[in-house]
């Protein structure tokens, strides 16, 4: 049996009794010089339904129209298998807002090469241009930043979820205000009477880590100790206690779990013997999530806002912010409390 011929715009135009240009205008939604009344538009749509016409998205895009497809590109493997995954809420927000704004999503997978190395130009050309614009997530090294700067220079619309600085500084992004959230948590400890602090940070120079440290340094309470969580030893912990440290500012939950282990080993409890805060919100089911003092990152809203920003750019709206910073929500848990009595006496 011969293969059934694909219905074309020409077929739709003949059925509706209009020009092919009018059919194309109805599909793209860009009227330009052609003005289409409601009755003509309905006639074209009815002809499409009767003929079972499916738009050729690729051809429409090449002709200069919008495909209404947003690309999603990740610099690391971020698509989760669990709702507890760090990236899950970002992707949830992206999907919800893209659907609301009537856009499809395209996940780029052919950008992954040997050793799971991801590159936009892996095949020699920019594959992101298949979509109208692209949302990006994940860790970036310097080579990635230079590559993305090239994409921006070529004019492809992009929005990164998370603050990322690239050569030329022209990347739009949606981020969380880690600086303000960190400063507010440290000020919470100050209000409780703590004055001897230590900040434990990983060697990362990613923007989110630097923003947290900036918030801590704005309070002027103490220094930053940089090392891997695996290098944090019981002997170091004892030394910090002997030095009079009563408040620990921990960059992530890896430090927090080491600290909790040492406290259990020494029979210490928070906030009776010391206080600590964690600069983030490790995900978990509600009944198993840690109850320590921390802040909640607005992941879903960051995903939604990134879609809104990208679509607004595609629709040519002017006066839009290039960078959007969303507030975090403080969570005062059971790991922080007033300065211990023995520390006051000392």
Phi, psi and omega in degrees: 000127181295148180292137181293134181290139179290134177291134183249171176298327179298318178298317180296317180299317179296317180296320183275347181072037179228177177280160178295331179296324179291320177300315180298321180294319177299321182291315185278335182079005180254104186282321180056237181281342182267124176251127185243125178281169186298319183295318180294317179300315180296324179295320178294316180296323177295320178296321178298317181294317182296323183271349183070038183288132174243121182299141173275095187300318183297315181294319179300319180293318180294332180281357176103000178273173177270134177277346186059040175239129175253130177278152173235115182239133181237139178274001173208170181286103186245352183284118194274163172250001183217146177295344181275358181293144181305321187271348185306310182297326176301311183293325177298314179296319178301311183297315182300312185287323177299318178296317181298324181269006176066046174240146172270162178245141178237118178270121179278120179240340182281005179271359182268123181248207182296143180065023180061022178285127183256135181213132179295327183257025184305321182270006179099344179227165182280105182283346181296336185290355173300327180261166178293323180199171188225138171261135184235147178218162168107171180293140179232135170263182185296322179297320177298319182295319179293322178296316180292326175300323177295319179300314181296319180297330179281353172097006180281127182291130180221148171225128179265142175265104190116147179288127176222130178255131181234161176306129182096335175064029186257015183272128174281144179207160172240127184227173172260149182276076181294328182297309181295319182297317178296314180301319182294323179292319178294321177296329175297317178294320178299318180295335178277356176105358182285141179226346181250107188243159164218138178252122180255119186230149173278164182293355185307138175250017176296152186301322182296323178292318180295324178295320178298314182296325178297318179298321178294314183292334178296336179275344177066031187266343183171185184267172179250127176257122185249121175191169178285143178305326180296338181272355180285116186249163177297323179298319177297316181299314178298321179296321179293321178294319178296330179282358176094011178292127179244348183225127180250126175255113190249126187294332181206176184287343177294318174296321183298319182289325174296315180299316180299321179297317179294320179298317179297321181295327182263002180072028180262154178227150173252139004264013183301315187256333178196167177237152173211151176233152182239128188271065180164187184219085176304132185281151177187168174297154187304323184277353181241354181293140178302144182257021181285165179289126187199195171224154182262125179279130183282065188299310181300314182293327176297318177297315180296315183294325178296320177296315180300317181295317181294315180295319178300320177296318181295328181276001173078023179286139183257165178074021182274146174290142178274332181234131179239129179241122183256142182289147172270161179254123180288140176235106181274107185254204186267013181259359181230141179197186183299158177306130180304147183302319182296328179288325178294319181293327180284000000 
